[in-house]
Amino acid sequence: MSEYKQDLFRYIAEEFAEDYHGGELERREFLRRSLLLSGSVPAARVLLATLGVAGVSAAELAAAQSAPPQNEAATSSYHVDPADTALEAGPVTYNALGRTNYAYLARPKGIASAPIVMIIHENKGLQPHIEDVARRMAKAGYIAMAPDFVSVDPGSRDGGTKKYSDIAAISAIIAKLTPEDLAAHGQEAVKFLKAQPGAQAEHFGMVGFCWGGGVTWMMSTLLPDLKAAVPFYGPSPSFADVPKIKAAVLGIYGGLDTRITGNAAATDRALTDAGVKHEFKIYADANHAFHNDTGANYNRADAENAWASTLIWLRANL
């Protein structure tokens, strides 16, 4: 498990570095985020050196630490209106593992029962975009829930993601969660989703994005009753755990996202060797996070095709 934790931490650190080198993050904001991740100036300097950014002084890091955050746009195109009368959708809480857990739940109105799908957010937490994705899933006929993994952190239990305006602080919290906590929280969220009125627990799928794609991979090795999984450009699971996967997996990748897609071929071989039903779709002109319509890498044509492919995969395997 500890190796997987390091992989997820590294995933977030490299995503910040990629945004910095791509011109999406100012240098001071990149340094501030690296400090938040590592927890101290000496640790940040070590982390930055491993990311290929050497020679950063303690003074520059101290100046970055006091700088105001440079947040990404927080608006969404809201493909499905939160007030859509065909849905019942909104935030929910549930008690598990001695804490209040936060989530967003959406379901089609007037349908007695439906298959269930869990949506796993990016390393930015439970943002409006992910709530919209849950509503899109509900419009497709599923009971969908997006758990807030920020509420796993002891300091974030009173509000979860909504407690923070600094997206980088959210990413830093998520990067420090242990695989054990992620697994335990994820399994409790699954229990809550399965307990919803009309939930067809035997028809259970999961879709995750970026960091959430990695969590989807991980959860697929822990949930033998998971029927279908769709990780969008998430870091691969430990190949030693791949034979535990019973779900049919559709992996979605961006061809320009070499940091993640570079491991797709090896993952494909591991799944094939383990006899796991799977298919990979790699969109040649798409980059990391191309499905997120609130981000700089949004690619509408590929995002819409990937979403349609996701729904086809779920219908065929749930």
N, C-alpha and C positions, 0 to 999 in steps of 0.2 A: 504493500500500500504506500510506503514512504516514497518509492520511486515514482509512483503515479502522482503524488502530491507535488514532487519536484517538477514533473512534466507540466502540470497545470500552472504552477507558479511561473515557470519559464515561458509557457505559452502567453501569459498576460504580459510579461516583461518584453517579450519579442514583438508583441502586437504594438506596444507603445513605441518601441524602437522603429518598427516599420512605418508607423504614422509620422514619426519625426523625420526619418530619412525621405519619406514621400512628400514632405512639406505640409502635412495636415496638422502637425503640432509644432508650436514654437519651441525653441531650445529650452527656454526657462520652464515652460510647462512640462516638457519631457523630463527635465531634471527633477522637477517637483514630484511628478508621478513616480519616478524611480526612487525618490526618498520615501514616499508613502509606502511603496512596496517593500523596500528593504528595512525601513525602520530606524536607520541611523546614517550619519554622514559617511563613516568608514565603510559600512556595508553597501551603501549606495555607490561609492567609488569602485568597489569590487564588482558589483553588478554591472555598472556602466562599462567597465573594462571588458567584461565577458561579452558585452553587446557591441564591442568595437568602438566605444566612445571613451578614449583614454585621455588623461591629462586634465580632468575636471577638478578644479580646486575646491577646497572646503568652503572658501568664501563665496564661490559661485553657487554652490549648493545651498548655502545658508540664505543667499539672496533669493534663490528660487523657492525656498521653503516658505518665505513670507509673501510671495507673489499671489495675487488673486487667481483663482482657477480659470482655465480656458475650457469651458464646457462645450460639448457638441450640441447641435440643435436638438431641442427636446420636443419638437412638434412632429406630428405624424399626418399622413394623408388620410388616415382613418378610412380604409376601404369599407369597413362596416361600422356604421354609426353606433355609438354606445347606447343610443336610445331606440335602436331598431326594434320595432314592435313584434318582429318574428322571433326575438330572442329574449331570454332571461340572462342578464349578464351583469357582473359587478364584483367588487372585492369581497372576500370571505376570510374568516379566521377559524382556526381550529387548534385545540390544545393537544400537544404531543411532546413527549420527551421533556416534560416539565417546563414548557414554554408556550407562548402564544405564537402560532405560525400564521403567516400571511400568504394569501394567494388570490388569484383572479379566476373566477369560474364563469363559464358561458355554456348555455345549452339552448337547443331549439325549443321554442314554446309550442305546447300542444302535442308533443310526441311523448308517448308513455314510456318508451325505453329506447336506448341508443347505445352504440359502441362508445368507448371512452378513449380519449387521447390526452396525454400529458405533454405540455409545452414547456421546454426548458430554456430559460432566458440566456442572453449573452452575459459577458462579465460586467455589464453595466447595470445589472439587476432587473427588477420587474418594472420596465419602462412602458409608457403608453403604446409603443410599437408592439411589444409582446402581448399586451392586453388585446390589441387589435387582431393579432394573429390568432388568439384564442377565439375571438368572435368570428373570424373567417372560418375557423374549424367548425364552430357551432353552426354556421350557415350551411356547411357541407353535410350536416346531419349528425354531428358527434357531440357528446358531452365533453367539453374540453376544460382543462385546468392548468394554469401556469403558477407553480409554487414560487415563492419569493425566498431564494436561498440566502439573501442578506439577513433574514430573520433568524438564521442559525447562529449568527455571531452574538455572544452574550451582551455586547454593548448596543445591539441594534434590534433587540426584541420588541421594543416599544415603537413600532412603526415600520420596521423593515426598510426597504428601499426608499419609501416616501419620507423617511426621516432625514434624508440627505439631499442637498442640492448640488454637491460636488461629485460628479460621476467618477472622477479619479479616486476619490475616497471609497466609493462603492467597490471599484475594481480592486483596491488594496485589501479591503475586507474579504472579498471573495477569494483572492489569491492565497490568503492565509488559512482558509478552511481546510480541515484535514479530510482525506478520503473517507475516513471512518464516519465523520460528521455528515459528509455529503451523502454517503450510502444510507445512514440511519434516517436522515431527514427526508431523502428521496423516497425511501420505503414507507415512511409514515404518510407522506403526501399521496402515495399510491393507495394506501389503505383508505384515506379520506375520499379520494376520487371514486374508488370502487364502492364506497358506502353511499354515494349519492342516489337519490330516488331514481329508479329506472336505469341505473348504470348496468350495462351488459359487461360485467367484469371479465367474462371469458373472451371478450373481443376488445383487447387492450393494446393500444399503440403509444408510441412516444416520438416526439419531434423536437430536436434541439438545435440551437444556432451558436456558432463560434465556440466559446467556452461551454455553452450548453450542449453543443454537438459532442464535445468530449465527455460530458457527464452522461449524455445519452448512450455513448459507446460503453462507458463504465457500467451504467445501470443495466444495459442489455446483458452483461456477463453475470449479473446478480439476480435477475428476474426471469426464472424459467418459464413463467406464464405470459411473458411479453410476446405478442404475436408479430408485431411489426415495429421497426425502428427506422427513423430517417434523420441521421445526423448531417446537418449542414456544416461543411468545412470545419469539422471539429478534430482535435488531435486524436490519433488512433489509440485504442486500448492496448494494454499489455498483450503481446501476442501469445503469451503463455495462458491467458484467460480466454482467448478467442474460442476454443472448443466448448466453453460453457454457454455460448450464445445459442439460443433456441429460436430467436426472432428472425424473421426475414428482414434483411437490412438493405436500404437504399441509401447509398452515400452520395451526397451532393457536394461538388467541388468547383472552384474557379480555376481556370487554367493559368491565370496570372498570379494566383496565390501560391507561389512556389514553396513557401514556408510550410504549408499544410499539405498541399497537393503532392509535394515531393515524396510523401510517404504512402501515397495511395496505392502504388503498384505493390509494395511489400504487404500492405494490409489486404489487398485483393488476394495475394497468394496465400496468406495466412487463413483467410476465410474459406478459400477453395480447398486448402489442405484439410480444414476442419469439417468440410461438408456443410457449411452454412449457406443457406440460400441468400444470394445477394446480387446487387447490381450497382454499378457506379455510373454517375453522370457527371462528366467534366465539361464545363462551359468554357470554351477556349478563350473568349474575350472578356471573361468576368474575373473580378478580383475577390479578395476576402470580403465577407459581409455583403455580398452583392444583392442579397435578398432584402436587406433592411432599407426601407424606403425613406428613412430619416437620415441616412448616412451618406458620406461622400462617394462611396463605391457602388451605390445603388445602380443596378442595370435592369431597367424595367422589363425588357423582352425576356432576358434569361430568368429573372425573378418570377415572372408570370409562368414561364414554362416549367421552372422547378417546382412551383406550387401546384400546378396541374399534375405534374408527375408524382408529387407527394400524395395527392388525393387518389390518384389511380393506384398507387402502391398500397395505400391503406385499404381501399375498397377490395383489392385483390387478396389481401393477406389477413384482414380482420374478419 
